[in-house]
Every structure is written in structure tokens, then in C-alpha cells.
């Protein structure tokens, strides 16, 4: 997983894999999903990121069973 924030455009892009993007879909204003050739989600783009996330320069990645029942972050989806 890789995240890149462009402060000039205020866009945060999160790549989940190294697969090639074949299609994109805007699922909400300023939220775009990237898909591979099999239709699998491989990334997302958040426009006006500084207004939608606490800090677009910082990302925390948590893995484990403790995260299974957590609701999605507010303001993104």
C-alpha cells in the first residue's frame, strides 16, 4: 500500500496494489475509486483532502482482529 499527497492539488491518492488502473468511478463528490482489469478496487483518490481528513500527510495502518468491528471513518464515505 502506498499513499501520496499532492498539496498543490490537495489530492490524496492511496494505492492498494501495483496493478494498472483500467477504470475509475466517482462514488461520492471528491471520492474516486480505481479498478483493475478484473474490476477489483486497487486504489482511491480523495480530492480536497485537507478538508476531509485530519492530516493528509499522516497515515496510520492497523492490522488485526481489533479493527474488524470498527465503523468507517466519518466524512470519507
C-alpha positions, 0 to 999 in steps of 0.5 A: 500500500502506498499513499501520496499527497499532492498539496498543490492539488490537495489530492490524496491518492492511496494505492492498494496494489501495483496493478494498472488502473483500467477504470475509475468511478466517482462514488461520492463528490471528491471520492474516486475509486480505481479498478483493475482489469478484473474490476477489483478496487486497487486504489482511491483518490480523495480530492480536497483532502485537507478538508476531509481528513485530519492530516493528509500527510499522516497515515496510520495502518492497523492490522488485526482482529481489533479493527474488524468491528470498527465503523468507517471513518466519518466524512470519507464515505 
